[in-house]
């Protein structure tokens, strides 16, 4: 592979992997990784890159065995693998892309807790989680507090007004319908928080009651369906702000957000949905008519057989799901037929992503 300096002093190549890329000397200079430039324990820079000479240039370079050896006009030197440059130029990330899913699994993504000490197995679980937005784990302990121990395999717990963890049991005068025996339709948790908790983990300690089956729905898949099949409704749902509100004797929490939120590139970012908690702000009546029709359509898609995945968590099982993508729900259960007790907690997205990056770099 040959590089050459163009008329601007940028490093370019006619190789297919570098087509249309010209490398600025300062961009490469900032990536020197030897002990002179990075602390080898934490990989943080030992200098301030903003103070580098803005007119720095390439002085010498050579390609040997798929490595670029280079020297700059400030007398610094470095070695870069061609593969690492390709990954950097194309912004390749080891985090898998989302894969939309419907209720058509041949086998559910169920993993054995007893095998999670194997890095390859654990890495597979995390990759699957990034793709689908959920995984199920069996053969855990049925002891209280297991959900905390599992969550801390990834990182710190996201504490909310419900505490470090919460107990999903039926109790009198509950401050949330989750703590009753009522059936709950597909929803995202805590849409009234800034920001919403990223990931939820629910561990089943006991599920002996009649009813109380779980459901999950891929908000990403539903959003993609609407984008193609109901573009006008998709437009309304991705542009109308909704107020979400939680009230109890201790606190009032409010947040505005769209039922389907897009990022700066107009790509799917997250879902918010909870019919128990949303209040549509005033808008022109004709716009509201469109919004209400679109929200109704969204609700029916979430509960449809095409999209809603139904299963039962038994004692010793847990599910981990992306609360900003995957909606969850449950059927009504009869407290007189047996005890049902789930414990849950929240963690942030960077916990699972960071764990996966570490595992893959080690492998």
C-alpha positions in Angstrom: 0.0 0.0 0.0 1.4 3.4 -1.0 0.7 6.8 0.7 1.7 10.1 -0.8 1.5 13.7 0.3 -1.0 15.8 -1.6 -0.6 19.5 -2.5 -1.9 20.5 1.0 0.5 18.3 2.8 -2.1 15.7 3.8 -1.4 12.0 3.7 -3.5 10.2 1.1 -3.7 6.8 -0.6 -5.3 5.4 -3.6 -6.1 2.1 -1.8 -9.8 1.2 -1.8 -10.0 1.4 2.0 -8.7 5.0 2.0 -10.6 6.3 -1.0 -11.8 9.9 -0.5 -9.8 10.2 2.8 -7.0 12.7 3.3 -5.3 12.5 6.7 -4.4 15.8 8.4 -1.0 15.7 10.3 -2.5 17.1 13.5 -5.2 14.4 13.5 -2.6 11.7 13.4 -0.3 13.4 15.8 -3.0 13.5 18.5 -3.2 9.7 18.2 0.4 8.9 19.2 0.0 6.3 21.9 3.5 5.6 23.3 4.4 6.3 26.9 5.7 9.7 26.0 2.2 10.8 25.1 -0.2 8.6 27.0 -0.3 7.3 30.5 -0.1 3.6 30.0 -2.4 2.8 33.0 -5.4 4.9 32.0 -4.6 5.8 28.3 -5.1 9.5 29.0 -3.0 12.2 27.3 0.0 13.6 29.1 -0.2 16.8 27.2 -2.8 19.3 26.0 -3.6 18.7 22.3 -5.0 22.2 21.9 -1.5 23.5 22.4 0.1 21.5 19.6 1.6 23.5 16.7 -1.4 24.0 14.3 1.1 24.1 11.4 2.7 20.7 12.2 3.5 18.6 9.1 4.5 15.1 8.2 8.3 14.9 8.0 8.9 11.2 7.1 6.8 8.1 6.7 7.2 4.5 5.5 4.9 1.5 5.2 6.3 -1.8 6.6 4.3 -5.0 7.2 1.0 -3.2 7.3 2.2 -0.6 9.7 2.7 3.1 9.0 5.8 4.5 10.6 5.8 8.2 10.7 7.7 11.3 12.0 6.4 14.8 12.4 8.1 18.2 12.2 8.0 18.6 16.0 10.3 15.5 16.1 7.6 13.2 17.5 7.3 9.7 16.1 4.7 7.0 16.0 3.6 3.7 14.5 0.1 2.9 13.4 -1.4 -0.3 12.1 -3.2 0.1 8.8 -6.2 -1.7 10.3 -6.4 0.8 13.2 -6.4 3.7 10.7 -9.1 2.1 8.6 -11.2 1.6 11.7 -10.6 5.2 12.8 -11.4 6.7 9.4 -14.7 4.8 9.1 -15.6 5.2 12.7 -16.1 1.5 13.1 -17.5 0.6 16.5 -17.5 -2.8 18.0 -21.0 -2.1 19.4 -23.5 -4.0 17.1 -26.2 -2.1 15.4 -29.8 -2.4 16.4 -31.8 -5.2 14.7 -35.6 -4.6 14.7 -37.7 -7.6 15.8 -41.3 -8.8 15.9 -43.0 -11.6 17.7 -41.4 -14.3 15.4 -38.5 -15.7 17.4 -37.5 -19.3 16.8 -35.6 -19.2 20.1 -35.5 -16.5 22.7 -32.2 -14.9 23.7 -31.9 -16.9 26.9 -28.6 -17.2 28.7 -27.4 -19.4 31.6 -26.2 -17.3 34.5 -23.8 -20.2 35.5 -21.8 -19.6 32.2 -21.3 -15.8 32.5 -17.8 -16.3 33.9 -16.8 -17.3 30.4 -15.8 -14.0 28.6 -16.8 -15.2 25.2 -20.3 -16.3 26.5 -20.7 -13.0 28.4 -19.6 -11.1 25.3 -22.2 -12.9 23.2 -24.9 -12.0 25.7 -23.9 -8.3 25.5 -23.8 -8.3 21.7 -27.2 -9.9 21.6 -28.5 -7.3 24.0 -27.2 -4.4 21.9 -28.8 -5.9 18.8 -32.2 -6.8 20.2 -32.5 -4.5 23.2 -33.2 -7.4 25.6 -31.9 -10.7 27.0 -33.2 -13.2 29.4 -31.0 -15.0 32.0 -32.0 -18.2 33.8 -30.5 -20.2 36.7 -29.8 -17.2 38.9 -30.4 -17.3 42.7 -33.9 -16.7 44.0 -32.5 -14.6 46.9 -33.5 -11.0 47.4 -30.7 -8.6 46.2 -29.7 -10.8 43.3 -30.7 -8.1 40.9 -28.2 -5.7 42.5 -25.4 -8.2 42.3 -26.2 -8.9 38.6 -26.4 -5.2 37.7 -23.1 -4.5 39.4 -21.4 -6.9 37.0 -21.8 -4.0 34.5 -21.5 -0.9 36.6 -23.1 1.3 39.2 -26.9 1.3 39.9 -29.0 4.3 38.7 -30.8 5.3 41.9 -34.3 6.9 41.5 -37.0 8.1 43.8 -38.0 4.4 44.1 -34.5 3.7 45.6 -31.5 1.7 44.5 -33.8 -1.2 43.7 -37.6 -1.6 43.8 -39.9 -4.5 44.8 -42.7 -5.3 42.3 -45.3 -6.7 44.7 -49.0 -5.9 45.2 -49.4 -3.6 48.1 -52.1 -1.2 49.4 -52.0 2.5 48.6 -49.3 1.9 46.0 -47.6 5.1 44.6 -47.3 3.3 41.2 -49.6 0.9 39.4 -46.7 -1.5 39.0 -47.1 -2.2 42.7 -50.6 -3.6 42.3 -52.0 -6.7 40.7 -53.5 -4.9 37.7 -52.5 -5.8 34.2 -50.2 -3.1 32.7 -49.9 -2.5 28.9 -46.6 -2.0 27.1 -44.8 1.1 28.4 -41.4 2.6 29.1 -40.5 3.3 32.7 -39.9 6.7 34.2 -40.6 8.8 31.0 -41.0 11.8 33.4 -37.3 11.6 34.4 -34.4 13.7 33.0 -33.0 11.5 31.5 -35.0 8.3 31.5 -33.2 5.4 33.0 -31.4 3.6 30.2 -31.6 -0.1 31.1 -33.9 -2.0 33.4 -33.3 -5.3 35.0 -36.2 -7.4 36.5 -35.4 -10.5 38.6 -38.1 -13.0 39.5 -38.0 -14.2 43.1 -41.4 -15.8 43.0 -44.2 -16.0 40.4 -46.7 -18.5 41.8 -49.8 -16.5 41.1 -52.2 -17.2 38.3 -51.4 -14.6 35.6 -48.6 -12.1 35.8 -47.0 -13.1 32.5 -44.5 -10.7 30.9 -44.4 -9.0 27.6 -41.8 -7.0 25.6 -42.2 -4.9 22.4 -39.5 -3.5 20.2 -40.2 0.3 19.9 -37.6 0.5 17.2 -39.4 -2.1 15.0 -42.8 -0.3 15.5 -41.2 3.1 14.7 -39.7 1.6 11.4 -43.1 0.1 10.5 -44.9 3.5 11.0 -42.2 5.3 9.0 -42.9 3.0 6.0 -46.6 2.4 6.3 -48.0 5.5 8.1 -45.6 8.4 7.2 -48.1 11.1 8.3 -48.6 9.5 11.7 -44.9 8.9 12.0 -44.4 12.6 11.4 -46.9 13.6 14.1 -45.4 11.2 16.6 -41.8 12.3 16.1 -42.6 16.1 16.2 -45.2 16.4 19.0 -43.9 17.0 22.5 -45.9 15.3 25.3 -45.7 16.0 29.0 -45.1 13.0 31.3 -45.8 13.5 35.0 -45.4 11.5 38.2 -47.0 12.5 41.5 -46.8 11.1 45.0 -46.7 12.5 48.5 -42.9 13.2 48.3 -42.2 14.5 44.8 -43.6 15.7 41.5 -41.6 14.8 38.4 -42.2 16.2 35.0 -40.5 15.9 31.6 -41.4 16.6 28.0 -40.6 14.3 25.1 -41.8 12.8 21.9 -43.4 9.4 21.8 -40.9 8.5 19.1 -37.7 10.6 19.3 -35.2 10.9 16.5 -31.5 12.0 16.6 -29.9 14.8 14.7 -29.7 12.6 11.6 -33.4 11.8 11.8 -32.7 8.2 12.9 -34.6 6.4 15.6 -33.2 7.4 19.1 -35.8 6.2 21.6 -39.4 5.6 22.6 -41.5 7.0 25.3 -44.9 5.6 26.1 -47.0 5.4 29.2 -50.7 6.0 28.9 -51.0 6.3 32.7 -48.7 9.3 32.8 -48.9 11.3 29.6 -50.6 14.7 29.1 -50.7 16.2 25.7 -50.1 20.0 25.9 -52.5 22.4 24.2 -52.3 22.4 20.5 -54.4 23.5 17.6 -57.4 21.1 17.5 -56.8 19.8 14.0 -53.2 18.9 15.0 -54.5 17.2 18.1 -56.9 15.1 16.0 -54.0 13.8 14.0 -51.9 13.2 17.1 -54.7 11.3 18.9 -55.2 9.1 15.9 -51.5 8.4 15.6 -51.2 7.6 19.3 -54.1 5.2 19.1 -52.4 3.5 16.1 -49.2 3.3 18.1 -50.9 1.7 21.1 -52.6 -0.9 19.0 -49.3 -1.8 17.3 -47.6 -2.2 20.7 -50.3 -4.7 21.8 -50.6 -6.5 18.5 -49.7 -10.1 18.0 -47.3 -9.1 15.3 -45.1 -7.1 17.6 -45.8 -8.1 21.2 -43.7 -10.9 22.6 -45.2 -12.8 25.5 -43.5 -15.2 28.0 -43.4 -16.0 31.6 -40.6 -15.3 34.1 -40.2 -18.1 36.6 -38.3 -18.0 39.9 -34.6 -17.6 39.3 -35.0 -15.9 35.9 -34.4 -12.3 35.0 -34.7 -10.0 32.0 -32.6 -7.1 31.1 -34.0 -4.6 28.5 -33.3 -1.2 27.0 -35.9 1.0 28.6 -35.5 3.6 25.9 -36.3 1.1 23.2 -38.1 -1.9 24.5 -41.5 -1.5 26.1 -42.6 -3.9 28.7 -45.9 -5.0 30.3 -47.6 -7.8 32.2 -51.0 -9.5 32.5 -53.2 -9.1 35.5 -52.6 -11.6 38.3 -54.6 -13.0 41.2 -52.9 -12.4 44.5 -55.1 -15.1 46.1 -53.6 -17.8 43.9 -50.0 -17.4 44.9 -47.2 -14.9 45.7 -45.6 -12.8 42.9 -42.4 -10.9 43.7 -40.0 -9.3 41.3 -37.1 -7.0 42.2 -35.8 -4.5 39.7 -33.2 -1.8 39.3 -31.8 0.5 36.6 -28.3 1.0 35.1 -27.0 3.3 32.4 -26.3 2.4 28.7 -22.6 3.0 29.0 -22.4 0.2 31.6 -23.2 -2.5 29.1 -21.5 -0.8 26.2 -18.3 -0.3 28.2 -18.3 -3.9 29.5 -18.7 -5.2 25.9 -15.8 -3.0 24.6 -13.6 -4.3 27.5 -14.5 -7.9 26.9 -13.9 -7.7 23.1 -10.6 -5.9 23.5 -9.5 -8.7 25.9 -10.6 -11.4 23.5 
